[in-house]
């Protein structure tokens, strides 16, 4: 079975937590108001990907043009590293 990239299960509470954690308090309300105006599918996931700066899958993105040529083990390793990095960022306090 080919490895697949995990997708985060996040919601707007995660977005608010990350904004308040990573941005100055005097900007957080303005940032959250701007985010509220955004209309996009999978909003929490997309917004968090933007806030993270390196997106959800930095290693996979760098190799995207040749990802299908990698072995299943290489691909799984990339997905695992990306997932660990994202999870650590998401749950950092």
Phi, psi and omega in degrees: 000132181289140178293148177236152178285132174288150177245134182292145174260091185236161179221183184292339173294322175297318179300311181298317179300315181293317179300313182290333178283319192260350184236152180302143184304324182288349178254342188302314181297321179294317179298315180295325177295318177296319179296320180300332181280349183281133176247110180205146176292145183054048188307309183300316181295316181295315181297315179297322176300321178290318181294331183288340180074324178259008181062184184286324190233070185297319181289317179296322180298321179294334183251009189305320184294340180233016185300325181290340180275350179281156176289162177302322180294317178296316180297315179299320179297317178297312181298319179297316180296316179298317182295317178298315181297316179296314181299318178298317178296313184298321187261003177297143179252000000 
